Amino acid sequence: MEPLPLLLALLLVAGFTQGATGFGFGLIVMSVLPHVIDVRVAEPLVSVYGLVLTVVMLWHHRAHVDRRRFLPVLAGVAV
């Protein structure tokens, strides 16, 4: 089977799961993707897609984020 349609379907399912539950993108993608493409290619690909997905979701929901409560969490993550 051609890897591109499988990759796109996998990213769609993982993105839906991430959007619905708030986590799981990397779990779903990395459970199947190394069987389709090399793991040395899959890992950075999943990291970039996961980061983009998280930033898009944060941007979309930015009006609902309480910045006073978010800044201490951001400081902890930065450390």
Number of C-alpha atoms within 10 A of each C-alpha: 6 7 11 11 10 14 15 11 11 18 20 14 14 21 23 15 15 20 15 10 10 12 16 17 25 18 12 17 22 17 9 14 22 14 11 14 13 10 13 9 11 17 15 11 14 18 13 11 15 21 12 12 16 18 12 12 14 13 11 10 10 11 9 8 11 9 12 8 9 10 11 11 11 11 9 8 8 7 5
